[in-house]
């Protein structure tokens, strides 16, 4: 059985744990309690939505970190036998790999799947193991990015992108907060995943999409 390096295995398992922790938190929102005036009350829906937004920001940040860490260490130390596609650039240390990946920019916008795919084609034959999976979930990643941006920005641009996304999904203007969308049942047309509407929440759907992507980028467990 092909074995991945301990470092790559750690990158994968750390991201999986991050997803699982946040999914458990989202599943617990409806049962959360608070103390008010000496009474124990359920956390109100608007507050649950805010917590959902905060959890999603953390989830998407973990995804960006996973992409950066996995990309750099695959460039540096992935065994050549691990993937059918081989490195196009051989580097022996993390700092050099990071400098080459960033190029003339100070950082890579890992939240943008198109940029990641372009970088992957430079460093790996056929852009694998990133090209296939990121292209297959490109629309989902784009919508996750729009939702994340709306959670953290109140700019006209972020709000317009989010409102336009809702219009495409629902076919009409709809007022729903990012947290309301994330903690609600996935609407038809949200995702290209054929089983999207079987998930309890949009957050759960997106968590599963990212978990699957992670497993395909680093496909082998060291067991």
C-alpha positions as CSV (number, residue, x, y, z in Angstrom):
1,X,0.0,0.0,0.0
2,X,1.3,3.4,-0.9
3,X,2.1,5.5,2.2
4,X,1.9,9.3,2.4
5,X,4.5,11.2,4.5
6,X,3.6,11.8,8.2
7,X,3.4,15.5,7.4
8,X,0.9,15.1,4.6
9,X,-1.2,12.7,6.7
10,X,-1.2,15.3,9.5
11,X,-2.4,18.0,7.1
12,X,-5.3,15.8,6.0
13,X,-6.3,14.6,9.4
14,X,-6.1,18.1,10.9
15,X,-8.4,19.5,8.3
16,X,-10.9,16.6,8.7
17,X,-10.9,17.2,12.5
18,X,-11.6,20.9,11.9
19,X,-14.6,20.0,9.7
20,X,-16.0,17.4,12.1
21,X,-15.7,19.8,15.0
22,X,-17.6,22.6,13.2
23,X,-20.2,20.2,11.9
24,X,-20.9,19.0,15.4
25,X,-21.2,22.6,16.6
26,X,-23.7,23.4,13.8
27,X,-25.7,20.3,14.7
28,X,-25.9,21.5,18.3
29,X,-27.2,25.0,17.6
30,X,-30.9,24.2,18.0
31,X,-30.2,22.8,21.5
32,X,-28.0,25.6,22.7
33,X,-29.2,27.3,25.9
34,X,-28.5,30.7,27.5
35,X,-29.2,32.2,30.9
36,X,-31.3,35.4,30.9
37,X,-33.0,37.0,33.9
38,X,-32.3,33.9,35.9
39,X,-34.0,31.7,33.4
40,X,-32.5,29.1,31.0
41,X,-33.7,29.8,27.5
42,X,-33.0,28.5,24.0
43,X,-30.7,30.6,21.9
44,X,-32.8,32.6,19.4
45,X,-32.7,31.8,15.7
46,X,-31.0,35.1,14.8
47,X,-28.3,34.3,17.3
48,X,-28.0,30.8,15.9
49,X,-27.5,32.3,12.4
50,X,-24.7,34.6,13.7
51,X,-23.0,31.6,15.2
52,X,-23.4,29.7,12.0
53,X,-21.7,32.5,10.1
54,X,-18.8,32.5,12.6
55,X,-18.4,28.7,12.2
56,X,-18.4,29.0,8.4
57,X,-15.7,31.7,8.4
58,X,-13.6,29.3,10.5
59,X,-14.4,26.4,8.2
60,X,-13.5,28.3,5.0
61,X,-10.3,29.6,6.6
62,X,-9.3,26.0,7.5
63,X,-9.9,25.1,3.8
64,X,-7.6,27.8,2.6
65,X,-5.0,26.7,5.1
66,X,-5.4,23.1,4.0
67,X,-4.8,24.1,0.3
68,X,-1.7,26.1,1.2
69,X,-0.2,23.5,3.4
70,X,-0.9,20.6,1.1
71,X,0.2,22.4,-2.0
72,X,3.6,23.4,-0.5
73,X,4.4,20.1,1.0
74,X,3.3,18.2,-2.1
75,X,5.8,20.3,-4.0
76,X,8.5,19.5,-1.5
77,X,8.1,16.0,-0.3
78,X,5.2,14.0,-1.8
79,X,6.6,10.6,-2.9
80,X,6.8,10.4,-6.6
81,X,5.1,7.0,-6.5
82,X,2.0,8.5,-4.7
83,X,0.4,10.1,-7.8
84,X,0.4,9.1,-11.5
85,X,1.1,12.7,-12.3
86,X,4.6,13.9,-11.3
87,X,6.1,17.1,-10.1
88,X,7.2,19.5,-12.7
89,X,9.3,21.5,-10.2
90,X,11.5,19.8,-7.6
91,X,12.2,21.8,-4.5
92,X,13.8,20.6,-1.2
93,X,12.5,23.1,1.4
94,X,9.3,24.8,2.3
95,X,10.5,28.4,2.2
96,X,11.8,28.0,-1.4
97,X,8.5,26.3,-2.4
98,X,6.5,29.1,-0.9
99,X,8.6,31.7,-2.7
100,X,8.1,30.0,-6.0
101,X,4.4,29.5,-5.5
102,X,3.8,33.1,-4.5
103,X,6.0,34.5,-7.4
104,X,5.9,38.2,-7.5
105,X,3.0,38.4,-5.1
106,X,3.2,38.4,-1.3
107,X,0.6,35.6,-1.0
108,X,-1.6,33.3,-3.0
109,X,-5.4,33.8,-2.9
110,X,-6.2,30.2,-1.9
111,X,-9.9,31.0,-1.7
112,X,-10.0,31.4,-5.5
113,X,-10.0,27.9,-7.1
114,X,-9.1,29.3,-10.5
115,X,-5.8,30.7,-9.1
116,X,-5.1,27.4,-7.3
117,X,-5.7,25.4,-10.5
118,X,-3.4,27.7,-12.5
119,X,-0.7,27.3,-9.9
120,X,-1.1,23.5,-9.9
121,X,-0.6,23.3,-13.6
122,X,2.8,25.1,-13.2
123,X,4.0,22.7,-10.4
124,X,2.3,19.4,-11.2
125,X,1.8,17.5,-14.4
126,X,-1.8,18.1,-15.6
127,X,-2.3,20.1,-12.4
128,X,-3.0,17.0,-10.4
129,X,-4.0,16.3,-7.7
130,X,-5.8,19.6,-7.7
131,X,-7.2,20.1,-11.2
132,X,-9.8,17.4,-11.4
133,X,-11.4,17.9,-7.9
134,X,-11.3,21.7,-7.9
135,X,-12.8,21.9,-11.4
136,X,-15.6,19.5,-10.4
137,X,-16.6,21.6,-7.4
138,X,-15.7,25.1,-8.8
139,X,-19.3,26.4,-8.6
140,X,-19.7,25.2,-5.0
141,X,-16.3,26.8,-4.1
142,X,-17.3,30.1,-5.8
143,X,-20.6,30.2,-3.8
144,X,-18.8,29.3,-0.5
145,X,-16.4,32.2,-1.2
146,X,-19.3,34.6,-1.9
147,X,-21.0,33.5,1.4
148,X,-17.7,33.9,3.4
149,X,-17.2,37.3,1.9
150,X,-20.7,38.4,2.8
151,X,-20.1,37.1,6.4
152,X,-17.0,39.2,6.9
153,X,-17.7,42.3,4.6
154,X,-20.5,44.8,4.4
155,X,-19.2,46.3,1.2
156,X,-21.6,47.0,-1.7
157,X,-19.6,44.5,-3.8
158,X,-19.9,41.6,-1.3
159,X,-23.6,42.3,-0.8
160,X,-24.3,42.5,-4.5
161,X,-22.5,39.2,-5.2
162,X,-24.5,37.5,-2.4
163,X,-27.8,38.9,-3.5
164,X,-27.1,37.9,-7.1
165,X,-26.2,34.4,-6.0
166,X,-29.6,34.1,-4.1
167,X,-31.4,35.3,-7.2
168,X,-29.8,32.5,-9.3
169,X,-30.6,29.9,-6.6
170,X,-34.2,30.9,-5.9
171,X,-35.2,32.5,-9.2
172,X,-36.4,35.6,-7.3
173,X,-35.1,38.2,-4.9
174,X,-34.9,36.8,-1.4
175,X,-33.9,38.3,1.9
176,X,-31.9,35.7,3.9
177,X,-28.8,36.2,5.9
178,X,-25.7,34.1,5.2
179,X,-26.3,32.4,8.6
180,X,-29.9,31.7,7.7
181,X,-28.8,30.1,4.4
182,X,-26.0,28.0,6.1
183,X,-28.2,26.7,8.9
184,X,-31.1,25.9,6.7
185,X,-31.9,23.0,4.4
186,X,-30.1,23.2,1.0
187,X,-32.4,24.8,-1.6
188,X,-32.7,23.1,-5.0
189,X,-30.2,24.6,-7.4
190,X,-27.7,25.5,-4.7
191,X,-25.1,22.8,-5.6
192,X,-24.1,20.6,-8.4
193,X,-24.0,17.7,-6.0
194,X,-26.8,15.3,-7.0
195,X,-27.7,14.6,-3.4
196,X,-27.5,18.1,-2.1
197,X,-31.0,18.4,-0.8
198,X,-30.6,15.3,1.4
199,X,-28.4,17.2,3.8
200,X,-29.9,18.7,7.0
201,X,-28.1,22.1,6.4
202,X,-26.1,23.9,3.7
203,X,-23.3,23.9,6.2
204,X,-23.3,20.1,6.4
205,X,-23.4,19.9,2.6
206,X,-20.4,22.2,2.2
207,X,-18.5,20.5,4.9
208,X,-19.0,17.1,3.1
209,X,-17.9,18.7,-0.2
210,X,-14.7,20.0,1.4
211,X,-14.0,16.7,3.2
212,X,-14.3,14.8,0.0
213,X,-12.0,17.2,-1.8
214,X,-9.4,16.9,1.0
215,X,-9.5,13.1,0.7
216,X,-8.9,13.3,-3.1
217,X,-6.0,15.7,-2.8
218,X,-4.3,13.6,-0.2
219,X,-5.9,10.2,-1.1
220,X,-4.1,7.7,1.1
221,X,-4.2,7.2,4.8
222,X,-1.2,5.9,6.6
223,X,-2.8,2.9,8.2
